Amino acid sequence: MNTMDNYLIPVIPFHEQILTRGEGSFVYDTKGDKYLDLNSGQFCTVLGHSNPELVECVKNASSGLVHTSSGMISDAVLKVSKQLNEISGRMDARSILLSTGAEAVEFAIRYAKHLTGREGLVCFEKGYHGLTLGTQSITFGGRYTAPHVEQIFSIPVPSGNDYDTSILALKNIIDNDGDAIAAVVLEPIVSVGGMIFPEAAFFQEVSSLCKSKGILLVFDESQTGFGRTGSWFCYQEYDVIPDMVICSKGIGMGYPVSAVLFRGGLCEENHMTMTHYSSHQNDPFAASIISFGIDYIERNHLLSSNKEKGIYFLDKLKELSKISPIFTRPRGHGMMLGLDIEIPGVTNYRTIYQKVYDLAAQKRLLIQGTDGGRVLRFLPDYLISHENIDFCINVLGEIKL
Ligand SMILES: Cc1ncc(COP(=O)(O)O)c(C=O)c1O
């Protein structure tokens, strides 16, 4: 059996390993080889693969009630809406459960347009929000969206503490087209665009500019949310209260579950009259999974341990970058970290990245690159051990091109 021997739509080039099962931070392939999965699948299995307690929760949830009609409500959904409200803190959130990140972003866009009566959206030039028609229009490279979505404006991602250019760009858009803008949709940490960590002060300025023009601020916390940065949501560390927050990936712990949070009062202030239907909205199955996740993270103090392990991982990346001829610019926030590959004279990093990936995989480490292979990103599961972080660093340190 090889990965070419399939009847799948070839939407992406597949790696050569054919996986059969996962356990904790590891996955196993058909040859029985064991790999450290440093990115929790696609940043989703935050409690590790096949976490026994999650498996038990799924068994119980599926032998109870997994799904209801759109107009019915279940006790599991009522319970999780209260829990999400509690962990949202000062945002005092109202929520809806959905399935994927793109679906959640589409929902937010749909309601931002409805609530403001405006069409326009502002995004980062290098943001990523999914690949449906609406989300692709605000995703890096969205200019390829067909049909073209009107009224999309973008601002540069700030680099370090230099955010004046981005703020100026936003001010210009607001001065010229502010009355047409429904929402500013931003990732608090720009992941696909190259692991860029804008400062809290930038988001605070964006928030007050939005407020001054009645523009909604939407945080896409698909990657940063549900504890990854060491808080329930990254906005809580930036001291900003967004109008909407998108949470996917980690919140499903490997299952296709997402949520959108609205700031308390948002619906009442704006007369919400539009209805929404999606077959799996507010499924009790999704609710049980999220409730379990919140309990598990609290019981095991994973917010504080993510902070601590994030610092440990970052320190190790810093040590590595001091001695490595190819890895540079270690950076991170909680369990979301990045590292650049830099080789003098190289501008196209795709082939180099493929070599790095292959050499790491030969040593049983699965990594992921972004931004044309120039950047490595690390979003491990929250339960990864310090020894496994060390293993990753050792493997990267041994890579010779
Ligand atoms: C920030 C962000 N938003 C939205 C999405 C889209 O999520 P999904 O692939 O589940 O549709 C992603 C996926 O990587 C993401 O990183």
The ligand as a MOL file (V3000), in Angstrom:
LIG
                    3D

  0  0  0     0  0            999 V3000
M  V30 BEGIN CTAB
M  V30 COUNTS 16 16 0 0 0
M  V30 BEGIN ATOM
M  V30 1 C -7.0960 31.0900 12.0860 0
M  V30 2 C -7.8870 30.0840 11.2840 0
M  V30 3 N -9.1540 30.3500 10.9720 0
M  V30 4 C -9.9060 29.4820 10.2740 0
M  V30 5 C -9.3780 28.2870 9.8360 0
M  V30 6 C -10.2160 27.3550 9.0220 0
M  V30 7 O -10.5700 26.2440 9.7820 0
M  V30 8 P -11.0720 24.9100 9.0750 0
M  V30 9 O -9.9120 24.3780 8.3120 0
M  V30 10 O -11.5090 24.0480 10.2160 0
M  V30 11 O -12.2110 25.2880 8.1960 0
M  V30 12 C -8.0600 27.9640 10.1390 0
M  V30 13 C -7.4530 26.7070 9.6820 0
M  V30 14 O -6.2770 26.5220 9.6790 0
M  V30 15 C -7.2840 28.8890 10.8860 0
M  V30 16 O -5.9980 28.6390 11.1970 0
M  V30 END ATOM
M  V30 BEGIN BOND
M  V30 1 1 1 2
M  V30 2 1 2 3
M  V30 3 2 2 15
M  V30 4 2 3 4
M  V30 5 1 4 5
M  V30 6 1 5 6
M  V30 7 2 5 12
M  V30 8 1 6 7
M  V30 9 1 7 8
M  V30 10 2 8 9
M  V30 11 1 8 10
M  V30 12 1 8 11
M  V30 13 1 12 13
M  V30 14 1 12 15
M  V30 15 2 13 14
M  V30 16 1 15 16
M  V30 END BOND
M  V30 END CTAB
M  END
